[in-house]
Structure formats: structure tokens, C-alpha cells
Amino acid sequence: MFKCAGILLCAALAFFLAGCATAPDAPEQPISSPPANSGNPSLNWSVPGTGSKPAVKLNPPAILHTNLSSPVLPPPAPVLTWTSLKRWAAGQNIGAPRLLTTTPLTTYAVSSVNGTMILAIGSHEATWNGTGFNLGFEPELIDGEICLHGLDLAKNLEPLLGGPPLAFGTNRVIVIDPGHGGLNSGTHSVLDGRFEKEFTLDWALRIRPLLETNGWTVYLTRTNDLELSLSNRVALAELHHAGLFLSLHFNSAAPDRNQAGFETYCLTPSGMPSTLTRGYADLWAERFPNNRFDAQNFQLAVRVQRALLHATGAEDRGVRRARFMGVLQGQNRPAILIEAGYLSNPAEAEQIESAAHRQKLAEAVAAALRHRGDEKSDN
């Protein structure tokens, strides 16, 4: 059974997202799980780039020849309970939730020594120290108390409020993945048609020396205009026994020229609906290798998103979760995917095309990954 699943998933990786601009060539199967919060349907994860400049075809040898799959692991026991936030907070030895307002939504704050989370009855949207993220399930008011789904308590609240801050330990090896490459151009700038693949590579090349100065050993999945499969990007991280994996992208909502802002993605925990599905089947019971790092993925995503927003003043579109991203599924380490602005928005495209702005993005990532004794502010 698992062998068949592995074969099917290996074949399916050819249809999985290759960043912001790789479309499936065949229809997806109908979604069989309950309706998910699909996020913004206009995000350009799977629309081929159609910029005015032709892609440059290079034929260097592939880094690795592999059909590495992302096997689906047996699902853990489902978490179905709804729990009083007040009772959960008492069990974590943190402060009781405080009612902030009843209009337009009944909103609560709950704090620990790590920081403050704000959430509302009937809303997926929440914030952590001012940085947005999405809950899997809307909080409910039960018997006069705010109650949260057990998965949100385990996968969202506990890593930030109850757990220790993210620490990088001794494995300071990181793989930076510049999205797209070669004929897989990604999306394109609304200003002049320049391709996403150019900007992600330049961003990665700027990050590398900054991280090396901070004590990281850094590998890039590509250092030129190379087309590279998702499985090879995952395999490269395995080859180097990486401790972290970051995939770099820029977004598009074409033909909408107004949508703007930054998003950071991590893999959806098993049993929880995704923030973004893009029409792919969002099977809630699926569990991939990277789900072993749910807590660290989320902590890393929040930290990087917070650093990017602080450095640029960009609109916060929040930390989000998706299940269909093949570059994340098979990772045996904390792994995230960053969407640092919209090339379909003229103002953001102008910024992205600026070398100074890309340097600012690189410095923000390096700051988020700086090893500190006191990491309270990074969450």
C-alpha cells in the first residue's frame, strides 16, 4: 500500500507546484475532504510566466538524478476536541485570556513570557506580536468561554505561547532554494516582463555571504539559470544533511495589479485544513515527512515573516499553510516558502527590481536566522 502511494506521489510531483508559475497539465481529482479556507484564489502559484523576454535555455548537468518522493506517513490519532482557552492557558502556566473588544468581533488576547497572541471568535485570522497568521479553525464561544480546536492549540498556540523559542542548535547547515530556473521562469514583472527566476536567484546569492558570516554553512539549490525538479531540491537538502530549508519566491495576482504584501508558507499539519489549496485536493488526514517539524516550521515562518515586514514595511498577508507544495512535503528539517511581494503590482514590482531592495530582503532573512542567546523578540 505504501509502495503504491509512494509511486503515485512520485508521479504527482511532476504536477505539484514548482513555485509560483508551474501549472498542472491534467485536471486535479475532486476535493474529498471538507471545504477548506482556500485563501486568496488569485495567487499565481500555477500560472506559466508569459513575460516579454524569452527564457534562456541552459543545459548544465543536474545536481542529482533522483526520483525522490514525498511518502505519506500513517496519520496520527485525530485531535477532535474543543478546549477552553482559559483552561488551556492555566495548564500552560500562562496568563488567562483577556477580553479586548466585542465589536466588530469578540476579540481576546493571551500572553506568556514569549509574547502576545490576539484572536477573535469566528475568525481564522490571528496575530502573534503583531504578525499575522491563520488558525485552522475559527474559535468558538461555548458556555460563555472562548474555545479553540485541539489542533490549533497544539500546532499554533503551544509553539508560540507555551513552547521554547526556536533554536538552531549545532546543525547550522542551510539550503536556500531560489524558486524556478531555466524554462521554468516563474511569474514575470508587470513593468518589463523580467522573470521571477532572475530575482529569486539574486536574492539567494545575497543571502549566502550574510549567513556565512553568521556561522552558517550555506548551499544553494541553483547558482545559475538551471531548471531543477522539486525532488532534486529536496534531495540536495538530504545530501547536505541540512538543518533548515528556505524556498524563495515572488508572487503574482495578474491581471489584478492592486494585490500586495508578503506571505510565508509552511506545510499544513495533519488533520487541519490548508489556508491555500489552489484547487488541489486538500486531504486533511495526509501526513508527510515534514509534518514531524510542524512546530519548528511555524516558529521559523513567523520569525522570517516578522523580520521581512520589519525591514520593508510591506503589507502583512500572514503566515499561511499549504499541503500541495512538493518542495516542502518531503523535507526532513524545518522548511518554509517565502513570497516576498507581487510582481503583478507595479509598486512592488519596482521594488523587487531594485538591487537595494533585494539586499534589504537578504539582510532581513539573515537577521531572522541570527543565533542569539535571547530570542524572545524573534517569535
N, C-alpha and C positions, 0 to 999 in steps of 0.2 A: 504493500500500500504506500509506504513512504517512498519507496523507489519510484513508483509511478508519479507520485506527487512531485518528486524532485525533477523527473524528466519533463513533466508538464510545465513546471515553474521555470526550468531552464529555457524551454521553448518560448515561454511567455515573456522572458526578459527582453527578447527582441522587440516586444511591443511596449514594454514598460518605458516610462519617462527617461529620455536622455537629456534631462534638463528641461528648459522652458520651451523647446521647439522641436520635439520629435513626436509625430502623430502616429497613432496605431493604424496599421494598414487593413485591419479587419474589424468588424463590429465587436464590441465587448459583450460578454454574457449579461443577461439581465441581473440587476441587483437583487439579491435574495435575502439580504438582511434588512432590518427595519430602516426606514428613511433616516439618513444622516444629515447633520448640519453641513451642507456641501460647501460652505464658504462662498467666496466670490466666483461665480461661474465664468467670469471673463478672463481669469488669469491665463496667460499664454504658456501653459506647460506643454502643450502638444500641437502647436500650430507651426508648420515649417516656416523658417525665415524666408522672406521674399525681398530682401534688400536689393538696391540697385546695383551693388557690386557683386560680381560672381565669386563663388568660393574658390579658394586656391587649393588645388588638389595636390597633396603631398603623399608620397608612398614610402615613408620610413618603416622599418620593421616594427611590428607590435611589441610592446614591452613584455607581454606574456601571452602565450597561446593557451587559453583555458576556456572551459565551458562552466566555470564555477557557478553553481546555482545557489539560490537562497531557500534552503529547505524550510518547510513549515513544521514547527515543533508541535508536539501534542499540547492542546490548550490546558492551562491550569484550571483549577476549580473556579467556577464563576463567582464573582463578588456581586451579590444582588441586593444587599441590604442598604437601607437608607438610615443614616445616623444623625442624631442631633449634633450640630456643630459645637454647641456648648459642652456636651458630654465628651465629645472627641477632644476638644481643647483641654478639658480637665485631665483627661488621660495622658495628654502630652506634656502636662505641667506648663501650659502657656495660658495667657490671659483669655478670659471669656469673650465671645464676640460682642461688639458694641454696635447698637443701632445708630446709624448715621442720619438716615432720612427715610421718609415714607413716600416721597414723590421725586421723580415720576415712578421710580421703583423703590421697593423697600430694600434698603442697602445696609450692609453690615461691614464692619472692619474687624479683623482678628490679627493680633500681633504676637510676636515672640522676640527673643533677642536677635533673631536674624533679620526681622523687618516686619512690614505690614501688608496684609492682603485685603483687598476690598472686593466684595461680590454682592450680587443682588438676586432677590427672588425672581425666578422666571427668566433669567438671562444667562447665556453661555459666557458672556464677557466678564472678565475679572482683571484685576491689576495686582502686580507684586512690586512694591516700592515704586509705583508709578509706571511700570512697564506692563503692557497688556498681554494677556494670554486667554485661551479659550478653555473653558471647562468642557468635559464630555457630556454632562447632563446639567440641565438647569436646576439650581437649588429650589427646594420647595418649602413651604410653610406648613408644618404638621404639628397639630396641637399647640399652636402658638409659638413654635420654635423653628428656626431655620435649620433645615436638614439637607445633607449632601449625600449623593450616591457614594457607596463604599469605594468605587474605583477612583473617583475624584479625590477622596481623602487620601488614598494610598499613592496615587500617581501624580497629584498636583499639590495638595496641601502639605503632605508629610515631607516631600523632598525640600520644600522651601521653608516651611514654618517649623517642622519638627526635627528634620534631619540635620546632620553636619553640612556645612557648605562644601561645594565641590572642591576636591583637592586632586592634584595631578600626580602625586606620588613620585615614584622613581622612574617610571616609563615615560620619558619625555621625548618620545618619537611621535611625530605628527605627519599625516599625509594631507596635503592641500590639493583639492581637485578643482582645477579650472574647468567649469562646465563647457561642454560641447567641444568642437575642434574638427578640422578637416571639412568634409562635406556636410557634417552636422553643425551648421553655422549658428544655431540658436535663433533668437529673435533679432531684430535689427532696429537701428535708431530711426526715429521718425524724422530726424533732421537731415541726415545724409545717407542713410542706408548702411552705415557701418555695422558690422555684425557683433553680436553678443560675445562670441568666442574670442574676439580680439581683446575685449575689455576684461573678461574673466582671467585671461592669461596674464595680462599686465598687472592686474590686482594681485594674483598669486605670486608673481615674481617680486612684487614689492613687499609682500608679507614675509617671504622666506628669510631675507637677511635680518629683519627685525626680530623674528622668533629665534634665529640662531644666536643673536646677541643675548637673548634671554635664556639661553641654555637648552633650547630645543634642537633636536635633530630633525630636519625637515626634508621630506620628499614630496615632489610634485608628480601628479599622475601624467602630466604632459608639460613639456617646456617649449613646445613649438606648435605649429598648426597641424596637430596629429589627430586623426579620428580614432577614438578609443571606445571600446564597448564598455557597458556598465559592469559586466562581470570582470573585465580586466582592471577596472578602477578599484573594485572590491578586492580582487586578488593581489593587487600591489600593496594594499594595506596589510593583507595577511603576510605577504612575503617579507615585509619590513617589521612585522610584529608591532604595528603602530598602536599607540595608546589613545590617539584621537584621530578623527577624520572629519574634515570640513569640505563641503562642496559649495563652490561659489557660482552665483548666477545673478542675472539681471532680468527683470520682469517685463511683461507687455500685456496690455489690455486692448490692443488695436481691434477695431478702429477708435475706441474710446481714447481721447487724448487727455482726459482730466484725472483719471485714476493715478494715485501717487502713494508713496510710502514704502517702508521696509517690512519684510516678513522673515521670520526664521522658522524652519520646519524641523521636526523630529518625528520618528516613527510612532504611529498610534499604538497605545497599549492594547493588548488582547482584551476583548470584551467591551471596548469603548468605541463609539462612532468617531470617524475622522472629521476634522474641520473641513478638509478639501478632498473631493473624490474625483473630479473631472470626468464623471460618468463611468469610472471603473467600479467593478463590484467591490463593495466595502464589506467584506466578510468579518464580522466582529470577532468571531472565535479564532481567527488565524493568529498564530504566534510565530514570529521569525527569530533567527538568532539574535538580532539586535535588540529584541524585546527584553533580553536579560539586563539591558542597560537603561531601562525606562527612566529611572530616577536621574541618573547621570546625564542622559540625553536632554532631559528637561532643564536641569540645572545649567548645563552648558548653553543651551539655546537661549535661556533667559539672560544669562551673563553676556553673551555675544550681542544679542539684540539690544540690551541696555547700553552697551558700550558704543555701538554704532549710532544709536539715537543721540546719545550724549555728544558724540563727535560731530554730527552733521545737522542736528535739529530737524531731521526728517520726520514725516508723519509716521506714527506707530500703528502698523497694521497687526501687530501682535505676534506672539509665539503660537504657532499652529501645528497641527498634527495631520499626517497623511500616511496611508498604508500602501499606496501603489508605487512608491518611489524605489525602484530597484537598486539604486546606488546606496540606499540606507538599509534595506532589508537584511542583507547577509553580513553586515558588519559585526565583528566580534570585539567591539570597542564603542565608547560613546561616539556618536556620529550625528551631524546636523547638516542641513542645507540652507543656505542664506540667499534671499532675494533682495538685493540692495538697490531698489529703485526701479522705476519704469522707463524703459527706452521708448515707450509709446507716448510718454508725457514730455512735451517739448522742454519744459524747465528742468525736469530730472535728466532727460537725455543730454542736455547741455552740460550738466554737472558730471554725468558719467563719462562724457567725452573729454573731460578735463583731467590732465595728469595730476594736478594738485589735489583734486577731489579723490581720485583713486588712491593717492598716497595717504589721504586722510582716512579712507576706509581701511587701508592696510594697518595704519597705526592704531585704529580702534580695535581691530582683531587682535593685534599684538598686546594691547593693553588688557583686553579681556582674558588673555591667556598668561598674563604675567603671574609668576608664583609669588604669593605674599603670605606672610605669617597671619595677618588679619584679613580674612576675605569676606567679612560681613557685608561690606558695601557692594561686592560684586554680584551678589544674588539679587 
